[in-house]
């Protein structure tokens, strides 16, 4: 229906229940649709402007490849603060070190990762992609017996730890039943090997690696925790077994 206005508009008033002319009875107040609610919820996109202050975490990476440590800083942005839709998302990453030998590719890597963070969506694939990079000159073992195929892979692990901490990724955990089976296997293995004196046991417990010294590298979790039990290689860390 078309209404033609013959006179000038000299005033207006918003009709609401608080006005004298209330909304007629039986006429429901219009509720926002799901699409309008989704538009009201701020999502992580490249259009989100950077606040003046961001909070984050810094991770220290010390490898045998260099005399100087690598410091990885990941800053997060909080979207929809104070609401039920509050969420914390990574916004940018910085890598700093006294060793400037790898400066060019480190800067390039941080710029690419930060761009993916600000793009929004699922960025958890970055950790898996970086952890799959192997150094042609060979990797190294971290404290605790975990094998790192390259420095890039350790950067990916730091990103994975951060995404797990802010809730974007879930850390895989073994069930109670699996933990009991692995504890039994470890007890049987230690009982079958040569007896360990109290002094040696105390020294072993104080080491960084909680697994037997004779354990081999597990190709699934990259940790020296795989032992031979009943003719089958079993990992005491992730539970991977060649016998199923």
C-alpha angles and dihedrals in degrees: 000000000000120000119198117210112215096176136051120268107246100173147352140207132200110235110226136143089266093062125085090246097058126192109276116261116264093032108113122217108255112253122213115258125239091256091053090049091050090051090050091054109082113232129194107266137146088259093066107108120227114254121229091250130036130180123217148140135262122216124199117219117190115182132177087238093077139028090225128066125239119232118206116194120190117187122201134207122214114222123201094004117202094018136098088257096057111140136170118224133177113255108175143355132212128190120197134177141153088237106087096180092101096035098122100051092039091056091046091050094050092050092051094046092047090051091053090049092052092046089069129213125087109344097165090102089074092072093052093046094050093044089056093062112108126199111232089217091057135264132257141231122255124214107285094041099275115146119227114197093201146346089260089056090055090051087053090051091052090052090048091051090051095048089049091051094053093045102253092114132033121225111234111242132189119240122248091254092053091047091053092050092049091047090052092048091049092050090050091048094050091047091051094051125072115297116264122220122232092253092050092047091052091050092049093049091052092055122098094244114074093193131085117282091237093055117124131221116281109219092208103055096016092233128131093240105106116117134179111247125167090349093305131103110235127180115226091200106051101010095240111159133182089217094057 
